[in-house]
Amino acid sequence: MADISAFARAISTPDTDGDDHFISALNDWRPVHQRVRPKTARHARRRRRRPGKDETREGFVYTLLKWPLLVAVAAWMAVLAGLYVMTRFYIVQYEYWITWRGERNRLRARLRAARSYSEWCEAAEKLDEYLNVDGWKEEDAFAYYDFQTVRRIVKDLRRLREAAEEEEREGDYVQEREGKTHELRELVEMCVKNNFAGIESARMYSQSYYGTKQLVQNFVDEGGKPCSDGDSGVKDGWLTEMGNSREGAQVLV
């Protein structure tokens, strides 16, 4: 009971100091009580940081060899750049004074002066003939495409196309999943794709100025014959077979 009475008297006692003190921080990142740093030289020396441990482990060898190695690498790169420039200069001069001379230079000038695609093709064929590239075109073997697969596909396309034409002439054409026309459609769907057997490789068209391997050209021609031969009776049936499938429609497009 005495404690309650003392608490009541403390609450009712008037404040003798009229000034109100509000404690607030300067901002949200600084505390109310700031730490006062000593300004004397003795305290400054006392709080000076000691050198830490060398965690990168860069000893005296690194300091000794850093700049010599950098200079050596830069000098080697400069030597390589100079050799490259000299090599390119030699190639340019060799082509100008030795390679592109006489008839070869005239054929190339004619190729560059062509005004139409037909003129360009004619000049390119003559340049290939002069450079003896026709022998390379007639030879099937080449390391940058599967010539054995292409050769086999060309034979199968020719065989199935001739069999489908014979089937159509005899009136034995079957609309459903039977007959040579359907087999021809499936074969075309399988092989008419982007870069099939590597025939669209850049290497295939960098050996000559016009065209590529004759085997590749035979493949392209044989793949388009069922759709292009106007006199062939199998044309309509082949187009119907191709249009009945999603892959065939993509080939026709």
Stockholm file with secondary structure:
# STOCKHOLM 1.0

chainA/1-253         MADISAFARAISTPDTDGDDHFISALNDWRPVHQRVRPKTARHARRRRRRPGKDETREGFVYTLLKWPLLVAVAAWMAVLAGLYVMTRFYIVQYEYWITWRGERNRLRARLRAARSYSEWCEAAEKLDEYLNVDGWKEEDAFAYYDFQTVRRIVKDLRRLREAAEEEEREGDYVQEREGKTHELRELVEMCVKNNFAGIESARMYSQSYYGTKQLVQNFVDEGGKPCSDGDSGVKDGWLTEMGNSREGAQVLV
#=GR chainA/1-253 SS CHHHHHHHHHHHSCCSCCCCCCCCCSBTTBCSSCCCCCCSHHHHHHTCCCCCCCTTCCCHHHHHHHHHHHHHHHHHHHHHHHHHHHHHHHHHHHIIIIISCHHHHHHHHHHHTCCSHHHHHHHHHHHHHHTTCHHHHHCCCCTTSCHHHHHHHHHHHHHHHHHHHHHHHTTCCCSSSCSHHHHHHHHHHHHCSTTGGGTTCGGGGSSSSSCCCHHHHHHHHHHHHHHHCSSCTHHHHHHHHHHTSHHHHHHHC
#=GC SS_cons         CHHHHHHHHHHHSCCSCCCCCCCCCSBTTBCSSCCCCCCSHHHHHHTCCCCCCCTTCCCHHHHHHHHHHHHHHHHHHHHHHHHHHHHHHHHHHHIIIIISCHHHHHHHHHHHTCCSHHHHHHHHHHHHHHTTCHHHHHCCCCTTSCHHHHHHHHHHHHHHHHHHHHHHHTTCCCSSSCSHHHHHHHHHHHHCSTTGGGTTCGGGGSSSSSCCCHHHHHHHHHHHHHHHCSSCTHHHHHHHHHHTSHHHHHHHC
//
